[in-house]
Amino acid sequence: AVWHAAWGGRDGKIAVDAEDEDMPDPSESDGRTGSRTRAHGQAHHGRTLAVCAADKTVRLFAKMGGHWRCFAVLEEGHQRTIRWCSWSPCGLQLASCSFDGLAMIWRCETDEFECVASLEGHENEVKAVAWSASGSFIATCGRDKSVFVWEAEDDQFDVAAVIHSHTQDVKAVVWHPISDVLASASYDDTIKLYSQDGDDWRCATTLSGHASTVWCVAFSADGKRLVSCSDDRSVILWEDKAGDLNFQQAAKLEQVHDRPIYTIDWQKTSGGGDATGEEDFIATGGGDDAVCLLRASISADPSKPKLELHSRCAKAHDGDVNTVAWSSCTDDEFRLLATGGDDGQVKLWKCR
């Protein structure tokens, strides 16, 4: 099963071989030693896709010679399923987390990826990891009901806070795209938002609106809005009108999927539903094997935002869809959406 896909950060380049049309899978190469994987050439980081899976690997893909190819496999790190991965904003580091209870930091140095740090602290399965937009913090969450905030400075990754605000498993953590504000989703049916209070981190807001497990959340590009998806098959749009993290439910769309919705991502456009009049797309994936595109119509009448179903692909994968991820880059004027599922497939979709 493919569990999560993450597009590269806004900056930096990664070494790959962009000229080799018949590049072999790195897992079949004898050029690797230990936890390092060699790559050649260059690829813009916003066009690099990391995919983690049940086979305990993270695979990196880039477009080379007009085709998408796997150019590196990060392995010999985690001992169990890798559940989530997240790029640093600089584009040269990748965080991964696993059911083995660890989060790991991989760094691209001298054309190789090397595991440079292992973050220990969770009692058991780590469900998600996320790198803040500032690059100063990493967040992890897990089955132990906790959220960890790690301070990232040079080669040091130290615990800044351990937060026990949820009463059940924490399924996902996502950072605000501009500020050091963190959102988490949980089996306790709530979303929580955290911010710094001096040297401490505090739970600033609890959002309740779903009737069952909240599996995932995603911010709009400007951070003024948030969407969440749930076991109850609904998607909720939340708004922070005053900019004080007092998010309020603005719209709700019921029965988006026929089974639980496991993943959601907001299109990474510059508009974010602001005064430009742009209508942003939100992608969802669920246990019904489908991928849906929703439209958040906000700018036409800001006082009455709404969510509506735009399109649906009923058999996007042959099994649960576990991840949807928008790229910040375009491909021939199309927006790229990556999806992955229980069928072990990674698919790229072009969307206008």
N, C-alpha and C positions, 0 to 999 in steps of 0.2 A: 504494500500500500504506500502511496505517496501521501505524506501528511501535511507538508507545507511548502509553499513556493514564495520566494522573496526576490524582488528586482533590486539591482544594485543601487547604491546611494547616488547623491547628486553630483559628487565630485570624483576625480581620480580615474585612473585607467588600470586595467589588469592585464597581465601578460598572457597572451594566447597566440596560437599559430593561425593567423587569418588567411594564409595562402594555401594550406594543405587541404585539398579537396577530399582526400582519402585518409584523414587523420584517424588512427585507431582509438578505440575506447582506452582511456588511461589505465583502466583496471587490467588490461591485457599487456601493458608495457612492463619491461624490466627496468625502466629508468627510475623507479621510485625506491626510496629507502625509508623505513620508519613511517612517521606520520606526514611525510612530505610528498607533494605531487608537483612535478615540473610542468610548466606551460611555456609557450613561446609567443612572440609578437605582442600586439596590443589590441585591446577592445575597450571602447568607452563603457564606463561602469554602469550607466543607466540602461545599457543594453545587455547586461549580464544577469543571468537568472540562476539563483541557487535553489536547489530542490532537495529536501530531506525525506527519508523514507524508513520503512520498517527494516530494511537491510543494513541499518546502522551506518549509512553513508550520507554524505552531502555531495551532490553532483552539481557542477557548474557548467552552464551552457552559454554559448555566444553565437552570433550569426557570423559565419565564415564562408566566403565565396558564394553568398546567396543562400546558404543552408544553415540551419541551427544545429550545432554539434556540441556534444559533451567534450570539454577540453580539460577537465580535472575532476578527480574523485578524492574527497577528503574522508579518510577512513583510519582505522586503527586508533580511534580515540574513544568513542562511546561503546559501551558493551551491550546496549539494548536499543530499541527503536528510537530514532531521533524524531522528536515531535515538532520542533519549530526551529527556524533559523532567521537571523536578522543581520543586515549589513550595517556597518558603521557609516556615518555621513561622509567620511573621507573616502570611502569606497575600497579601502585596502584591508579591512578587518571584517570578519564574519563571526557572529556568535551563534552557537547551536545549543540545544538542550535536549535531554533524553529521559526516558523512563528509568535510566540507571541512577537518577538523582543528581546528575551533574549538568552544569553548563560549561561550555568550552569556548575559548577564543582562538580563532585561526587568523593568522596574519600573512599577507603576501610580502615576502622578503626575497630579494634577488631572484625574482621569477619563480618562486616556490611558495606554496602555502604550508605553514607550519603551525601546529598547535602550541600556543605560547602560554596559555593559562587554563587552569581548571577551577571553576567556581563551586565550592562545596558549602552546603548549609541546609539545603532542603532535606527533610526526613525520608522522602521517597520520590516518586515520579515528578519530574519537572515538566509542566505542560506547555509553557510558552516562554519566549525570551524576546526582548525588544530593546533596541538601542535608541536613546533619545536624540532629538534633532540637533542638540548642541554638541553631542558626542561625549558629554561629561558623565552620563549615567547609563547603566544597563538595568533593566528590570527583569525579574523572573517570577514565576508563580507555579504553584503545584498542588498536588493532591493533599498536602499537609495543611491546606487552607491559608497558606501564607503568601505574602508578596514581599520579595526581597528587592531592595534598591541598592545597587552596587555603584560606587564611585570609580570612574575610569580615568586614570591619569598616568600617562606614559605606559610603563609596563606593569603598573600596579592596579589591581582591581580589589577594592576593599568594601566591606559591607557598610553602607551608610544608614540603612534602616531595615528592620524586619517588622512588617505590618500584619496584624492579625485582625482585620476588620470583617472579613467574610466568615460565615459559619459553616461553609462547605467547600468542596474543591474549587479552586480558582482555575478557570479554563483558558483565559487569555489576558494578556496585558498589551496595551498600545499607548504610545506617547503622543501627546499633542504635537502637531507639526511645526509649531513655532516656539512654544514655551515649555519649560520643564514641568509639565503637568502630566500625570499618568492616569490612565483609565484601566479598570479591570472588570472582567465578567466572570460570573460564578454559577455554580450548581445551586446556590441559595436564591436564584431568580433575580439577583440585583446586579447593578453596575455601580462601581465606586470610583470616585475621582480623588486623586491625592496631589498635594502640593507641599512645597517646602515651608516650614515654619521655623526660621532660624537655622539651626543645625539639624533639626528634626524634620520628619515627614509626617503629615497628618491626613486623615480622611476628611476631605472638604465637603463632599456631597455624596449622597446615596440616591440612586435613581431606581425607582420601582415602577414597573409597568407591565412586565412580562408575567405570564402565569406559570412558567416553568423555567428550566435551566437557560441561562444566557450563555451562548457558546462563543460569540465573537462580537467585537465592536470595531468601528472605524470612524475616524475624524474626516470632516471635509478639509479641503486644501487650506482654508484660512483658519481652521480650528474653531469656528463659531458654531459648528453643528456636529452632531454625532449620530451615527446609526448603529443599531444593535439588532441581532438576530437570535432566535430562541427555539427551544424544543417545542414551543407552542405554535410554531410555523408562521409567526408574525415578524414584521420588521417595524421598528419604531424609530422615528426621527426626533431627536432632541435638540433644543436650541439654547444657546447662552447669549441672550440678548444684551445683557448688561456687561458682559465680559468679566464677571466675578465668579465663574464656575457654577452659577446657579442654573444649571441646565433644566429645562422644562420640556415635557412631552409636547411636540408640535403636530405630529401626525403619526398615524399607525395604519399599516396595511396588513390585513388578516389573510391567512391561508395562501401565502405566497407560494409555498411548496406543499406537496401532499404528505410529506414527512418532515421531521425536524430539520431546521436550517443550521448547518454547522459552520458556515463561513460567510464573511461579508467583506467587501472592500469598496471604497469610494474612489471614483475616477480621479486621478491626480492631475487635474487641470488647474490653471491659474485662477479660474473664476471662483470656484468653491461656493457657487450660489450667491455671489455678492452682487454689487450694483451693475455688473456688466450685462446682466440679463441672461447669462448662460444657464442652461439646464443641465445639471450634472447627472451622470449615470452611476448607478450603484449595482454591483454584481453580487449575486448570492449563489451558494451551492448547498445541496442538502442530501438527505438520506433517500430521496426519491430518484437519485441519479441525474437530476436536472440542474441546469444553470439558468438563472433568470437575470434579466436586466431590468432595473427599476429606474424611474426618473423622479428626481426630487425637484419639483417645480416650486421655486421660492421667489425669484426676482419679480415675476409678473405682479404679485401681490404679497409683499413680505409679511403682511399680517395674517395671511392664510396659506401657509406652506402646505404642500400635499405630496403624497407618494402615490405613484401609479405604476402598474406593471407595463413595461414597454415591449418585452419579448421574452420568449422562453424556449430553451432547447431541452426537450423532454428526455432524451437519452444522450446527454453530453458525455457520460462515462458509464461503463458497465459495472456499476456499484456506487456506493456513497461518494459524493463529491466533498472532499475534505478541505480544499483550499481554492480560493480565487484571488488573483493578484493583478492589479493594473500596473502597467509600466508607465513611467513618467515621460518616456520617449514615444515618438511616432514611427511607423514603418510605412513608407509610401502614403503618408497622410492618414493612415489608419492608427487608431489606438490599439495597443496590444494587451490582451487579457490572457494570463496564464491560469490554467486549472489543473488540478490533480486529484486522483481518487483512489478508492480501494482496488481498482483494476490495475494499479501500478503504472498508469499512463500519465504523462504530462502533455497537455494540449495547449497550443497557442491559437488564439482567436483574434481576427482583425475586426475592429468595430469603429464605425465612423462616429 
